[in-house]
């Protein structure tokens, strides 16, 4: 990504990457415990979070907003607030 939409976007994207990694780690824990249903939910959440992240990287804030709005509130809360606000304005 060469340009940013707001001053702290890169920092927020780094924070978002860490949140996604933590969610993925929880999915792997649930897999290891044999909790297939919980693991499936976490993996679906990770997929959605990654879609938001990828859309932001591509500069497609409209797509990012659309995907973010489909996420459960707890999952959507993994998106840093400034980034989420920028997505909401851009969608």
N, C-alpha and C positions, 0 to 999 in steps of 0.2 A: 504494500500500500504506500503510495507516494504522497497523497494528499489526505488531509483530515478535514472533517466538517466542523470540529470545534477543538478548542485548545488542548483538552486532556483526553482526546479520543484514543490515542495510542496507549496511554496508561490504563484507561478503562478496558480496552481490548485485552491487555495483558491480564488484568484482574479477571475478566470474563473467561479467558483461557483457563485460569486456575480453578474457577468455579466449575467449568465443564469437566476438567480433569478430576475434581473431587466427586462430581456426580458419577462419572465413569468408574471411579474407584469403588463407589458404593454399589454400582451395578455388578462389578466383578465380585465384591464380597457376597452379595446375594446369590450370585451364581455358585460360588464356592460353598455356600451354606446349603445349597440345594433348594433355595426358595425361588423356584422357576417363575412364579407369577410376579413376585416383587422385582426380580431381575428384569423381566420383560418390560415392566413399567419404567424402570430406571433407564433401560436401553432406549426405549421410545423417547423418553425425556432428553437423553443425551443427543439423540438424532435431531430433535427439534431445536435444542440449544445450538448444535453445530450448524443447522440451517440458518438460524438467526445470525450467528457469527460470520458464516460465509457470505451471506447477503450484505452484511455491513462492509466486509472487506471488498466486495464487488461494487460498493457504493449504491446498492439497491435498498435504500431505506424503506421504500414502500413494501417490498417483499419481506424485509426483516420485521416490519410492523405487523404485517399480515400473519406471519408465522408466530410471532411473539403473542399475539392476541389469541391464538389457538391453544397456547400452553396453559396448564393449570397455574393458579396464582403462586403456589409454592415454587414451582419450577421457574416461572417468569421472574420471580424475585431473585434468581441467580444472576440476572442481567444487572450490571451496575446501574445505579439510579440515573446518573448523567447520561449514560449511553441509552438507557431505556427512554428517557425524556427526548433525546435527539431522534430516536427511532419513531416515537409517537408524533413528533412534529413533522418528520419526513414522510409519514405514511398517510 
